[in-house]
């Protein structure tokens, strides 16, 4: 059986992601679907941080490509960006 997350939501190693979700969405029900886009969101955040004040479409794409294969520990497999 395929499980899309790196850990079950009640695993100690996954609690930082549960706490992050709860901090921003305290009244929403918690489900695995809530975490499916989190790795992509973290990748975009990291790329924008690296760009600083000079955020452009081209720069964002280039920084995502530089991330290559990244594992934030949320999904069951790493996230990959390629040119």
N, C-alpha and C positions, 0 to 999 in steps of 0.2 A: 504494500500500500504506500502510495506517495504522500508525504507530508511536506508542505511547502516551506515550513519554517525550520530554522536550525535547531530549535529546541521546542518542547511543549511550553505553552504559555505560563505554566506554573513552575517551570524549572528555575532554580536560582540564577543561572547564567542569563536568563531571558528577562529577568525582572526590571533591568534598567530600561528596556524597550516598553514594557507594560507601564512603568511609572511615567515615561515620557508621553505615552498616549493618554494616560489618565490626567496628567497635568493640563493638557490642552483640550481634552474632550471628556471631562469628568462625568457627564451624564449619558454618554453613549455606551451601548453594550459592547463588550469586548469579544472579538471574534478573530480568527486567523486572517480573515479578509482585510481587517484593519491594517495589517502589517505588510501586505503584499506589495504595496507601492512605497513603503518606507525606505528601502534600500535605494531606489531611484531618486527619491527626494533627498536623501543624504548625499548622494553623488552630486546632484545639482548644487546643493548648498556648499559642498567642498570646492567644486569648480568655481563658483561665484566668489568664495573667500579668496581663492588663489588669484583671481582677476583683480581684486581690490576695487578701485573706483573706475576702472576702465572695462566695464561690462558691455560686450557687444555679442551679437549672435555668433559671429565667426570665432571670437575669443572663447565663448562658452563651449562651442563644439570642439575647439582645439584642446581645451582643458579637460573635457570629458574623455577625449581620445587619449590624453596623457595619463589619465587615471588607469587606463587599461583594464585589467581584471582586478576587481576590488571586492573584498568580503567584509561587510559591516557586522557580520554575525547574526543577521536577522533571518535571511532566507536560507534554504537548505543547500543552495549552490551560490558561488560567487556571481557577481554582476560584471559583465564585460562590455567595454566600449572599444570600437575599432574604427579607424578612418574609412 
